[in-house]
Amino acid sequence: MMTNRLGSSDKLNWFLCVTAFAVLMTPLVGSAQTVNTHYSQQPALTLPDLGEEHEGGEVQPEYEVHQGQMPGHSFDPAYQSPHGITSTPVISHPQPCYWIASSRGLPQNAAKNRCRNLEYFHRLADGRLQCTNLPMLRSQIIPGVPVCIFIHGAFVDAQSHQYESARTYNWIRQAAPHLPIQVIFYTWPSDASHKVFTPLLINQRGKWAANNAFYLADLIGQLPPECPVCLVGHSHGARTTAATLHLLGGGQVAGYTYPYNTGAHRRYRAVLAAAAFDRHWLNPGQKYGRAMSQVEGVVNLQNRGDWALNLYPFRRPFSRKAIGATGFTRWDRTRLGYESCKAIDLDVTYYVGLNHTWPHYYEEPTIAHAIVPYTYFVDQR
């Protein structure tokens, strides 16, 4: 009887820890403010030599990559699609021009998500959001110009994603306004329909994030093979990034492989921000062990102060720490072997502090400048 009581107590304690983690993972509502921490020294983020900077740091119209003008009608401001995509507010200087690809209306089961019916939207330079389709997107993508795909994390609704997409676009363009880039924001149904976040819900969203690798691989396969692709994933979106690269390398996700060609010899780079997956999952033979074989380089934005990631191991028994908090450890680098040289840990603890949510990243111009070699495919000179 004593053994059973202790076992029940242990289970209760574990459940309370995971529940606390789930509550803390809930995004904060309101304007994001960076929490200043007491780390003694600001980390030296290496800024790339990108030549002459333009005064003011804003994206001037003549430096915008022309991404085509979509014929036809735009959304009525009051219109809302069945999956929550609405016309976004007009953002002042610089005006964003990008695409949104959405799997919000599609199955999130790996056994069922073999269709290519993503919803597509085009955000024009005048602030209008137009419904478009895959053939039109393909016709507007410029071969050879880098494509940067952003993937958000868990518990992000459609309207919040639209708001953050416009600001993320400005953030990444202001870092290198004289360099060409094409931007796609990928969104999946990560928002919760329940007010109470349970461990089951947390784990479900993690699986959905991984299963979206099939949809994302489909999207990449429709891009011109001459276009290098940088995947930027935040939190569970970083898991989508790792799972996608793993699929492209011939690996399995949820027991399924990806059978289609996504472009022979396509160049890939990746940025992981507040990455919410086990630190060893990129090692050979592990859950996403084929991902590193596909990329030229991965920059891991490491935040040692991220409270959500520091609670990550409590989500289930025997979980490792999150790579977004630990970085690539010496033990993991040994197992990565020669591919370890592709992995770079960039400590952003000073800039992001205790925070986890994406706005705390895109409010820091220094971080955007530091990842320019990955997002814009700038090679060392």
C-alpha positions, 0 to 999 in steps of 0.5 A: 500500500505504501508503494502505491501511495508513493507512486500516486504522489509522484504521478501527481507531482509530475502532472503539476510540473507539466501543467505549470509548464503548459500555463507558462507556455501561454503567450502573453497578451499585449505589447511585448517588452524586452526584460533586461537581465543582469548578465554581466556582458553583452554577447558579441553578435558577429555582424556580416560585412554587407557593404554600404548601408543605406541611411535610415535603415529603411527599405526604399522602394527601389530596393524592393524585390518586385514580386508581381502584382496580383490581378483580380479583386482584393479581400474586403476589409470585413471579409474573413476566410473560413480559417481566420485569414483576414485583411491585415492592417496597413503598416507604414514604412516600409510596406511589406510585400510577401506571401502567406501559406496556410494549412489551417484548414487541412488535416494535421495527421501525417497519415492524411496530409498528402494533399497540396491544398494549402491556402495562399495569400499575397500581401501587396505593397499597398497593404492589401491581402489578396487570395491567390493560388499556387500557380500564381505564387510560382509565377511570381517567385523570381528564380535564383533569389533567396526565399525565406520561410518563417514558421511560427510556434504554438498557440498563435492565432491567425490574426496574431500571425498576420500582425507579426508577419508584417513586423517580421518582414520589416525586421528582416528587410531593414537588416539588409535593404540592399539585398534581394529576398522573397518572404513566405510566412507559413501558418498552421492551426497552432492556436488552442480551442481550450482555455486550459492548456493541458500536457496533452494539448502541448504534446498534440501541438508538438506533433502537429508542428512535426506533421506540417513538415509534409505540407512545408516540403510540398511548398518548397517543392513548388519553388524554382530549384534555383531558389535557395531556401532558408527556414526560420522557425520559432519554438514549435516552428523550429520543430517544423523546420527540423522535421522538414529538413529530416524529411527532405533528407529521406527520414521519417516523420510519424512513420512516413517518408516524403516521396516527392522531389523538392529540387535537386541540389537546392541550397538550404540554411536554417535559423532556430529561434527558441527551439522547442525540441530535445537537444539531441534530436538532430544527432545521427539516428535520432528523431530528426537525424537526417536534417543536418545533411541537408543544410549548409548551415544552422544558426541556433539562437540560444537563450539561456534565460528563456523560462519556457525552455527551461521548463521544457524537460518537465513536459514528459519523463526522461525528456532532454533539455531544449536545444534553444536553451542548451545550444549544441553541447559538446556531447552532441557535437561529438555525435554530429561528427563533421556536420558539427561545423555546420552548427553555430550557437548564437547567444541572444540571452542579453537581447531576449532575456527571460522571454520566449515569444517571437515579438521579443526577437523581431524587436531586436535589430541586432539579431536580424543583422546577425542572421543575414548570412543565413536569411539572405545567403550571404557567403563569407568574403 
